[in-house]
Amino acid sequence: MIDSLRVLFGRCRIRLAVVSVAAAAACASAGAQVAANRVTISLNPEPSGLVAAFNTDSNLQMVSAKMHEGLLDYDAQLKPVPALAESWSIAGDGKTITFKLRKGVKWHDGKDFTSADVKFTLEKVLSKLNPRGRATFANLLEVATPDPYTAVLKLSNPAPYLMNGLAAFESPMLPKHIYDDGQDLLRHPALASPIGTGPFAFGEWKKGSYILLKRNPNYWAAGKPHLDQIVFRILPDPSVRAVAFERGEVDLGPMWPVPLPEMARLQQGGSLLANEKGYALMSGMLYFGFNVRDGYFKDVRVRRAVAHAIDLNALSKVVWRGAATPATSPISDQLVTFHDNSSKAYAFDPKKAEALLDEANLKRGADGIRFKTSYDPLLWDENYRRTAEFIKQSLKRVGIEMEVRAQDLPTFMRRIWTDVDFATYSHGSFNSADPTIGVQRLYWGKNILKGVPFSNGSGYSNPAMDKLWERAQVENDAAARAVLFRDIQRIAMEDLPYLPLLNLHYQTLQNKRVRGLESSAAGIYGTFADVQAN
């Protein structure tokens, strides 16, 4: 079978991943001694970096969290549990949070982890350069460091959501002695070979092929990690990923790593399962964004016409086969505390869409086309590709012709958030455990950040909306906070800088030999300190 596959694909075995287990292991280890006790994870697309402090690319976060830790982790009920902080206390007024840090923790280069690292990371990095961190730490005044193992967060106002945003993939701690050297943090050379405190240390990144992480022998938790290596294999082709899973060459794949029909087929062999657990911290959604600064989509009537032209029920059933459900607001229905159940999606009504476009003076031409525009979807996998085609066909029926521009992840991010060279785009996004952490970044006018991926790419700015978000940041009363989020959802659906398309119900394709994935609410995005494989 291997020989026939080689003939069929006629390419390098590494790139196509149609290789024997022994050959794949040798390639992934880059000539080093092969570790028998390892887990291999499929990735597509290739991460845009390795340090999640600066970017919320989900594949990047998955890799980063194995090397970098947060102050806290979370159990299956989303309750905080110790990580780099072994205990914490919150003042009665909610304006002071004191963390007692774990002693004896070493960075991968042997230096001590201290409160100075927490202060640097929160004040200089996450609160300024991270798309979600700007909202999470918006009320942070300073981090006091009375001793090397105490970090005191002093806030201008209470921040009831903040304790939900301190996981490794969300708020990774960075070494001050490495990054605080006057160099541009976003282009720092250490980003290419990161140093963390996590259970795994950076080994090698062979672009287009694999990322290798190695067991940290000096990890603070005795006896952990259990694995010797983690290998992330870059496998762009869904059919190749399916073969790799079927042959046992890949153990894990996040968020439907193969087409949904293949997910069902591969489980029939008995060694693989589709695991929905481990996504409690994510609450994923798929959004369709408009550039509201100028052009056709500056007119809200045109944005609403697009909403009426797309049949979300058909999209969820035909393309996503029940792995996603129609979205009715920008806040995931999985965030039951915050989601407004009374919020309604735009009804599928092509006639209404046509009337709105006529009203906006965008009449059909002799060829039936009202206007031509571009669409930049982030094409994570086959589901997203089919979604892009579905949207293109839906809009063509009402006279909008879209050029779908496919590109790699770095080009996509530069086009949307640096060059602002787009009309519409789409991407999946984590809502996280709280809308302030995961959703505010998209709708907050103060989060229009050039060069910062997955911030407010639409360019939407509404002072009334900004005030609601800022009030929700500091409101300690849960009922009052829920009212604020209802108002936010109402305005978001009226102004429509983003069309919420789907609530995503993620699944990990998992080899049953891998155990402990659910030990953290972050699942496959966790540190893997407790993950084992036999």
C-alpha positions as CSV (number, residue, x, y, z in Angstrom):
1,M,0.0,0.0,0.0
2,I,2.8,2.4,0.8
3,D,4.4,1.9,-2.6
4,S,1.1,2.5,-4.4
5,L,0.6,5.7,-2.5
6,R,4.1,6.9,-3.4
7,V,3.3,6.3,-7.0
8,L,-0.1,8.0,-6.6
9,F,1.1,11.2,-5.1
10,G,4.6,11.3,-6.6
11,R,5.9,13.7,-4.0
12,C,8.2,13.9,-1.1
13,R,6.9,11.5,1.6
14,I,7.3,14.1,4.3
15,R,5.2,16.7,2.6
16,L,2.4,14.3,1.9
17,A,2.7,12.4,5.1
18,V,2.0,9.1,3.3
19,V,4.9,7.3,4.9
20,S,5.7,4.5,7.2
21,V,5.6,5.1,10.9
22,A,9.3,4.7,11.2
23,A,10.1,7.1,8.3
24,A,7.7,9.7,9.7
25,A,9.3,9.5,13.1
26,A,12.8,9.9,11.7
27,C,11.8,12.9,9.7
28,A,10.0,14.6,12.6
29,S,13.0,14.0,14.9
30,A,15.3,15.7,12.4
31,G,17.9,13.0,12.8
32,A,17.7,12.9,16.6
33,Q,17.0,9.7,18.6
34,V,13.3,8.8,18.1
35,A,11.2,8.9,21.2
36,A,8.8,6.0,21.5
37,N,6.6,7.8,24.0
38,R,5.3,10.6,21.9
39,V,2.1,12.1,20.5
40,T,1.7,13.4,16.9
41,I,-0.8,16.1,16.1
42,S,-1.9,17.2,12.7
43,L,-2.0,20.9,12.0
44,N,-3.6,22.9,9.1
45,P,-2.8,25.6,8.3
46,E,0.7,26.0,9.6
47,P,0.9,28.2,12.7
48,S,1.9,31.8,12.1
49,G,4.3,31.7,15.1
50,L,5.0,29.9,18.3
51,V,4.2,32.4,21.1
52,A,0.6,33.0,21.8
53,A,1.2,36.2,23.8
54,F,1.1,38.2,20.6
55,N,-1.5,36.4,18.4
56,T,-4.7,34.4,18.9
57,D,-4.2,32.1,15.9
58,S,-5.7,28.9,17.3
59,N,-3.0,26.6,15.9
60,L,-0.3,28.9,17.3
61,Q,-2.0,28.8,20.7
62,M,-2.1,25.0,20.6
63,V,1.6,24.8,20.1
64,S,2.5,27.6,22.4
65,A,0.6,26.2,25.4
66,K,2.9,23.2,25.6
67,M,5.9,25.5,26.1
68,H,4.4,28.5,27.9
69,E,2.2,28.3,31.0
70,G,-0.4,30.6,32.4
71,L,-1.0,31.6,36.0
72,L,-4.0,29.3,36.2
73,D,-5.6,26.3,34.5
74,Y,-9.3,25.3,34.5
75,D,-11.1,22.2,35.3
76,A,-14.1,20.8,33.3
77,Q,-16.5,23.1,35.2
78,L,-14.3,26.1,34.3
79,K,-13.2,26.6,37.9
80,P,-9.6,28.0,38.2
81,V,-7.0,25.6,39.4
82,P,-3.3,26.3,40.2
83,A,-0.7,26.5,37.5
84,L,2.2,29.0,37.9
85,A,0.2,30.6,40.7
86,E,-0.4,28.1,43.5
87,S,-3.0,30.3,45.3
88,W,-4.8,33.6,44.9
89,S,-7.1,36.0,46.7
90,I,-9.4,38.8,45.5
91,A,-10.1,41.9,47.6
92,G,-13.7,42.6,48.6
93,D,-13.9,45.6,46.2
94,G,-12.6,43.5,43.3
95,K,-9.8,45.9,42.6
96,T,-6.9,43.8,43.9
97,I,-5.9,40.3,43.0
98,T,-3.0,38.7,44.7
99,F,-1.2,35.7,43.3
100,K,1.2,33.6,45.2
101,L,3.6,32.1,42.7
102,R,5.0,28.6,42.7
103,K,8.6,28.4,43.9
104,G,11.3,26.5,42.2
105,V,9.9,27.0,38.6
106,K,12.6,27.4,36.0
107,W,12.5,28.8,32.5
108,H,13.8,26.4,29.9
109,D,17.2,28.2,30.0
110,G,17.5,27.5,33.7
111,K,16.6,31.0,35.0
112,D,14.1,31.4,37.8
113,F,10.5,32.3,37.1
114,T,9.5,35.2,39.4
115,S,7.0,38.0,39.8
116,A,9.1,40.2,37.6
117,D,8.1,38.0,34.7
118,V,4.4,38.3,35.6
119,K,4.7,42.1,35.8
120,F,6.5,42.3,32.4
121,T,4.1,40.0,30.6
122,L,0.9,41.6,31.9
123,E,2.0,45.3,31.7
124,K,4.2,45.2,28.5
125,V,2.8,42.4,26.4
126,L,-0.7,41.0,27.0
127,S,-2.4,44.3,27.9
128,K,-0.9,46.1,24.9
129,L,-0.2,43.6,22.1
130,N,-2.6,40.7,22.5
131,P,-5.9,41.1,20.7
132,R,-8.0,39.6,23.5
133,G,-5.6,40.7,26.3
134,R,-6.3,44.4,25.6
135,A,-9.8,43.8,26.8
136,T,-9.0,41.3,29.5
137,F,-6.4,43.6,31.1
138,A,-8.0,46.9,30.2
139,N,-8.5,47.8,33.9
140,L,-5.0,46.8,34.9
141,L,-3.1,49.8,36.5
142,E,0.0,48.0,37.5
143,V,1.4,44.7,38.8
144,A,3.1,45.2,42.2
145,T,5.9,42.7,43.1
146,P,6.5,42.9,46.9
147,D,8.7,39.8,46.6
148,P,9.8,37.4,43.9
149,Y,6.9,35.1,44.5
150,T,4.0,37.5,44.9
151,A,2.3,39.4,42.1
152,V,-0.4,41.8,43.0
153,L,-2.7,43.0,40.2
154,K,-4.0,46.5,40.9
155,L,-7.1,47.4,38.9
156,S,-8.8,50.7,38.2
157,N,-12.2,48.9,38.4
158,P,-13.4,45.4,39.2
159,A,-12.8,42.9,36.4
160,P,-15.1,39.9,37.1
161,Y,-14.1,38.2,33.9
162,L,-10.3,38.4,34.4
163,M,-10.0,35.2,36.4
164,N,-11.4,33.3,33.3
165,G,-8.6,34.5,31.1
166,L,-5.4,33.2,32.6
167,A,-4.9,29.8,30.9
168,A,-1.7,28.9,29.1
169,F,-3.1,29.4,25.5
170,E,-4.8,32.6,26.5
171,S,-2.3,34.5,28.7
172,P,1.1,32.8,28.5
173,M,3.8,34.1,30.8
174,L,7.0,35.2,29.1
175,P,10.6,35.6,30.5
176,K,11.5,39.2,31.2
177,H,15.2,38.5,30.9
178,I,14.7,37.4,27.3
179,Y,12.2,39.9,25.9
180,D,12.8,43.1,27.9
181,D,16.0,44.0,25.9
182,G,14.7,47.0,23.9
183,Q,14.0,45.1,20.7
184,D,10.7,45.2,18.9
185,L,8.6,42.6,20.8
186,L,6.6,41.7,17.7
187,R,9.8,40.8,15.8
188,H,11.9,39.6,18.6
189,P,14.4,36.8,17.6
190,A,13.3,34.7,20.6
191,L,9.9,34.2,18.9
192,A,11.6,31.7,16.6
193,S,13.0,29.6,19.4
194,P,10.8,30.3,22.4
195,I,11.7,29.8,26.1
196,G,8.9,29.0,28.5
197,T,8.3,27.2,31.8
198,G,6.0,24.5,30.3
199,P,6.3,20.8,30.3
200,F,7.7,20.8,26.8
201,A,10.6,22.8,25.4
202,F,11.1,23.9,21.8
203,G,13.1,21.5,19.6
204,E,12.8,22.4,16.0
205,W,10.5,24.0,13.4
206,K,11.0,22.7,9.9
207,K,8.7,25.1,7.9
208,G,6.1,23.3,5.9
209,S,6.7,19.9,7.6
210,Y,6.7,19.7,11.4
211,I,7.3,21.3,14.8
212,L,9.1,19.2,17.4
213,L,8.7,19.8,21.1
214,K,10.8,17.8,23.7
215,R,10.1,16.9,27.3
216,N,11.3,19.4,29.8
217,P,13.4,17.4,32.2
218,N,13.4,20.2,34.8
219,Y,9.6,20.7,34.9
220,W,8.3,21.8,38.3
221,A,5.7,19.1,38.6
222,A,7.4,15.9,39.7
223,G,7.0,13.0,37.3
224,K,5.6,15.1,34.6
225,P,5.2,15.4,31.7
226,H,4.6,11.7,30.8
227,L,5.4,12.2,27.1
228,D,8.9,12.5,25.7
229,Q,8.0,14.3,22.5
230,I,5.1,16.1,20.8
231,V,5.3,16.4,17.0
232,F,3.0,18.8,15.1
233,R,2.8,17.7,11.5
234,I,1.8,20.3,8.9
235,L,-0.6,18.4,6.7
236,P,-2.5,20.8,4.3
237,D,-4.3,18.0,2.3
238,P,-7.4,16.6,4.0
239,S,-7.1,13.2,2.2
240,V,-3.5,12.9,3.3
241,R,-4.5,13.7,6.9
242,A,-7.2,11.0,6.7
243,V,-4.6,8.4,5.5
244,A,-2.2,9.5,8.3
245,F,-5.0,8.9,10.9
246,E,-6.0,5.6,9.3
247,R,-2.4,4.3,9.4
248,G,-1.8,5.5,13.0
249,E,0.8,8.0,12.0
250,V,-1.1,10.9,13.6
251,D,-2.8,10.6,17.0
252,L,-4.7,13.9,17.4
253,G,-6.3,16.5,15.2
254,P,-8.2,19.6,16.4
255,M,-11.5,20.9,15.1
256,W,-12.5,18.3,12.5
257,P,-9.1,17.6,11.0
258,V,-10.7,15.7,8.1
259,P,-13.9,16.3,6.2
260,L,-17.0,15.4,8.3
261,P,-17.9,12.3,6.3
262,E,-14.4,11.0,6.9
263,M,-14.7,11.7,10.6
264,A,-17.6,9.2,10.7
265,R,-15.8,6.7,8.6
266,L,-12.5,6.7,10.4
267,Q,-14.2,5.9,13.7
268,Q,-15.5,2.7,12.4
269,G,-12.1,1.1,12.6
270,G,-12.2,1.1,16.4
271,S,-8.9,2.9,17.2
272,L,-10.2,6.5,16.7
273,L,-12.9,8.5,18.3
274,A,-14.4,12.0,17.8
275,N,-14.0,13.7,21.2
276,E,-16.1,16.8,21.9
277,K,-14.7,17.3,25.3
278,G,-11.9,19.8,26.0
279,Y,-13.4,22.8,24.3
280,A,-15.2,24.3,27.3
281,L,-12.9,27.4,27.2
282,M,-13.4,28.0,23.5
283,S,-17.1,28.5,22.6
284,G,-16.2,28.8,18.9
285,M,-18.1,30.8,16.3
286,L,-17.7,31.6,12.6
287,Y,-18.0,35.2,11.6
288,F,-18.3,37.0,8.2
289,G,-16.7,40.4,8.5
290,F,-17.2,43.6,6.5
291,N,-14.8,46.4,5.9
292,V,-17.1,49.2,7.1
293,R,-14.5,52.0,6.5
294,D,-15.5,52.7,2.9
295,G,-16.8,51.0,-0.2
296,Y,-20.1,49.2,-0.7
297,F,-20.2,47.8,2.8
298,K,-20.0,51.1,4.6
299,D,-23.8,51.2,4.0
300,V,-25.5,49.1,6.6
301,R,-28.3,48.3,4.1
302,V,-25.8,46.4,2.0
303,R,-24.5,44.4,5.0
304,R,-28.1,43.5,6.0
305,A,-28.8,42.4,2.4
306,V,-25.9,40.0,2.7
307,A,-27.4,38.7,5.9
308,H,-30.7,38.0,4.3
309,A,-29.1,36.4,1.3
310,I,-27.4,33.5,3.2
311,D,-29.5,30.6,4.4
312,L,-27.8,29.7,7.7
313,N,-29.9,26.6,8.3
314,A,-28.9,25.2,4.9
315,L,-25.2,26.1,5.6
316,S,-25.2,24.3,8.9
317,K,-26.9,21.2,7.5
318,V,-25.5,20.9,4.0
319,V,-21.9,22.0,4.6
320,W,-21.4,21.3,8.3
321,R,-23.6,18.3,8.7
322,G,-24.8,19.2,12.2
323,A,-21.3,20.0,13.5
324,A,-22.4,23.7,13.7
325,T,-25.7,25.5,14.3
326,P,-27.0,28.8,13.0
327,A,-25.8,31.8,15.0
328,T,-28.3,34.3,16.2
329,S,-26.0,36.8,17.9
330,P,-22.3,37.5,18.1
331,I,-22.1,35.7,21.5
332,S,-22.0,31.9,21.3
333,D,-25.1,30.0,22.5
334,Q,-22.6,27.8,24.4
335,L,-22.1,30.8,26.7
336,V,-25.5,30.3,28.3
337,T,-24.9,33.0,31.0
338,F,-24.4,35.7,28.4
339,H,-26.1,34.6,25.2
340,D,-29.4,36.4,24.5
341,N,-31.9,33.7,23.7
342,S,-34.4,36.3,22.3
343,S,-31.9,37.5,19.7
344,K,-32.9,36.4,16.2
345,A,-30.8,35.8,13.1
346,Y,-31.6,37.7,9.9
347,A,-34.3,35.6,8.1
348,F,-33.2,34.0,4.9
349,D,-35.1,36.3,2.5
350,P,-33.5,36.9,-1.0
351,K,-36.3,39.2,-2.0
352,K,-35.6,41.4,1.1
353,A,-31.9,41.3,0.2
354,E,-32.7,42.5,-3.3
355,A,-35.0,45.3,-2.1
356,L,-32.3,46.5,0.3
357,L,-29.7,46.5,-2.5
358,D,-32.1,48.4,-4.8
359,E,-32.7,50.9,-1.9
360,A,-28.9,51.4,-1.7
361,N,-29.0,52.3,-5.4
362,L,-27.1,49.1,-6.4
363,K,-29.2,48.0,-9.3
364,R,-28.6,45.0,-11.4
365,G,-26.7,45.6,-14.6
366,A,-27.4,44.1,-18.0
367,D,-25.4,41.0,-16.9
368,G,-27.5,40.7,-13.7
369,I,-24.6,41.8,-11.5
370,R,-25.0,44.7,-9.0
371,F,-21.4,45.0,-8.1
372,K,-18.2,42.9,-7.8
373,T,-16.2,42.6,-4.6
374,S,-13.7,40.4,-2.9
375,Y,-14.0,37.8,-0.2
376,D,-11.0,36.6,1.9
377,P,-12.0,33.6,3.9
378,L,-9.6,31.9,6.3
379,L,-9.6,28.4,4.9
380,W,-8.8,26.3,7.9
381,D,-10.1,23.1,6.4
382,E,-12.6,21.6,3.9
383,N,-15.6,22.8,5.9
384,Y,-14.4,26.4,5.6
385,R,-13.7,26.0,1.9
386,R,-17.2,24.7,1.3
387,T,-18.6,27.5,3.4
388,A,-16.8,30.1,1.2
389,E,-18.2,28.5,-1.9
390,F,-21.7,28.4,-0.3
391,I,-21.5,32.1,0.5
392,K,-20.2,33.0,-2.9
393,Q,-23.1,31.2,-4.6
394,S,-25.7,32.7,-2.2
395,L,-24.6,36.3,-2.9
396,K,-24.4,35.7,-6.6
397,R,-28.1,34.9,-6.6
398,V,-28.9,38.5,-5.4
399,G,-26.5,40.1,-7.9
400,I,-23.2,40.3,-5.8
401,E,-20.3,38.7,-7.5
402,M,-17.4,37.8,-5.2
403,E,-13.9,36.9,-6.0
404,V,-12.8,34.4,-3.3
405,R,-9.1,35.1,-2.6
406,A,-7.3,32.0,-1.2
407,Q,-4.0,32.6,0.6
408,D,-1.8,31.3,3.3
409,L,-2.3,32.4,6.9
410,P,0.4,35.1,7.1
411,T,-0.9,36.7,3.9
412,F,-4.4,36.6,5.2
413,M,-3.5,38.3,8.4
414,R,-1.4,40.9,6.7
415,R,-4.2,41.7,4.2
416,I,-6.9,42.1,6.9
417,W,-5.1,43.7,9.8
418,T,-2.0,45.5,8.4
419,D,-2.7,46.5,4.8
420,V,-6.5,46.7,5.2
421,D,-6.8,45.4,1.6
422,F,-10.1,43.7,1.7
423,A,-13.9,44.1,1.4
424,T,-15.1,41.0,3.3
425,Y,-13.5,38.2,5.1
426,S,-14.4,35.3,7.5
427,H,-12.7,33.3,10.2
428,G,-13.5,31.1,13.2
429,S,-13.0,32.7,16.5
430,F,-13.0,31.6,20.2
431,N,-15.5,33.4,22.4
432,S,-13.6,32.0,25.4
433,A,-15.2,31.7,28.8
434,D,-16.5,35.3,28.8
435,P,-17.5,37.8,26.1
436,T,-15.2,40.4,27.4
437,I,-12.3,38.1,26.8
438,G,-13.3,36.6,23.4
439,V,-15.9,38.9,21.7
440,Q,-15.1,42.5,22.8
441,R,-11.9,42.5,20.7
442,L,-14.0,42.4,17.5
443,Y,-16.5,45.2,18.3
444,W,-14.5,47.6,20.5
445,G,-13.4,50.7,18.6
446,K,-10.3,50.9,20.8
447,N,-9.2,47.6,19.5
448,I,-8.6,48.7,15.9
449,L,-5.0,47.8,15.9
450,K,-2.8,47.8,12.8
451,G,-0.7,44.7,12.5
452,V,-2.4,42.8,15.4
453,P,-4.2,39.8,14.0
454,F,-7.8,38.9,15.1
455,S,-8.4,42.3,16.6
456,N,-11.2,44.6,15.2
457,G,-10.5,44.0,11.5
458,S,-13.8,45.4,10.4
459,G,-12.9,48.9,11.5
460,Y,-16.2,49.2,13.4
461,S,-16.4,52.0,15.9
462,N,-19.6,53.0,17.8
463,P,-19.2,55.1,21.0
464,A,-22.4,53.7,22.4
465,M,-21.2,50.2,21.9
466,D,-17.8,51.0,23.4
467,K,-19.5,52.3,26.5
468,L,-21.5,49.1,26.9
469,W,-18.4,47.0,26.6
470,E,-16.5,49.1,29.1
471,R,-19.4,49.0,31.6
472,A,-19.6,45.2,31.3
473,Q,-15.9,45.1,32.1
474,V,-16.4,46.5,35.5
475,E,-19.9,45.4,36.5
476,N,-19.8,43.0,39.4
477,D,-23.5,42.2,39.5
478,A,-24.1,39.2,37.3
479,A,-27.7,40.2,36.4
480,A,-26.8,43.7,35.5
481,R,-23.9,42.4,33.4
482,A,-26.2,40.1,31.5
483,V,-28.4,43.1,30.7
484,L,-25.4,44.9,29.3
485,F,-24.6,42.0,27.1
486,R,-28.1,41.8,25.8
487,D,-27.8,45.5,24.7
488,I,-24.5,44.7,23.1
489,Q,-26.0,41.8,21.1
490,R,-28.9,44.0,20.0
491,I,-26.7,46.8,18.7
492,A,-24.3,44.3,17.1
493,M,-27.0,42.7,15.1
494,E,-28.4,46.1,14.0
495,D,-25.1,47.6,13.0
496,L,-23.8,44.3,11.6
497,P,-20.1,45.0,11.2
498,Y,-19.8,41.2,11.4
499,L,-22.5,38.7,10.4
500,P,-22.4,35.8,12.9
501,L,-22.7,32.7,10.8
502,L,-22.4,29.6,13.0
503,N,-21.9,28.3,16.5
504,L,-19.1,25.7,16.1
505,H,-19.2,22.5,18.0
506,Y,-15.6,21.3,17.8
507,Q,-14.4,17.8,17.8
508,T,-11.0,16.3,18.1
509,L,-10.2,13.2,16.2
510,Q,-8.3,11.2,18.7
511,N,-6.4,7.9,18.8
512,K,-7.7,5.9,21.8
513,R,-4.1,5.3,22.9
514,V,-3.9,9.0,24.0
515,R,-5.3,9.6,27.5
516,G,-5.7,12.6,29.8
517,L,-6.8,15.1,27.1
518,E,-9.8,16.1,29.3
519,S,-7.6,16.8,32.4
520,S,-7.9,20.5,31.5
521,A,-10.8,22.5,30.1
522,A,-8.4,23.6,27.4
523,G,-8.2,20.0,26.1
524,I,-5.9,19.8,23.0
525,Y,-5.1,23.5,23.6
526,G,-3.8,22.7,27.1
527,T,-0.2,22.1,28.3
528,F,-0.3,18.3,28.0
529,A,1.5,17.9,31.3
530,D,-1.0,15.1,32.2
531,V,-1.4,13.5,28.8
532,Q,-0.2,10.0,28.3
533,A,0.0,7.5,25.4
534,N,0.6,3.8,25.3
